[in-house]
Amino acid sequence: MSDNHASHHIIQPKVYALNAVVILILMFATVGAAKFVDIPGGANGPNFWIAITIAVMKMGFIMAYFMGVRYSTPLVKIMATAAFLWVLVFLAFTMSDYVSPHADLGSPYSDFANFGEYPLPK
């Protein structure tokens, strides 16, 4: 009787431990960057991008090792990459919506001079 199941890669516990240590170090780096690094620039300044960069690195380690994507089939890698890019699309739309009132991008229905008085054209 043949067993046609796909073989599973066995990850050594030291790999999980090392990954957990790296994620903890990145967590402390996030806290340190938020508490001790104060670069001027407001909410969209360099501190924001430092935090996002560290968060993306943590996400990469979690996806690669704890979710097992590193040792999966190419199809799983493609789908995980596509899901990550889809989240980036949502993040880009959210950031553009967040930045638009401050960058005077506006919309046809926005009235910055009389905010909240006439949301729609008369």
Secondary structure, DSSP 8 states (H G I E B T S, - for coil): ------------HHHHHHHHHHHHHHHHHHHHHHHH---SSGGGSHHHHHHHHHHHHHHHHIIIIIS-GGGS-HHHHHHHHHHHHHHHHHHHHHHHHHHTTTTT---TT--STTTTT-SS--
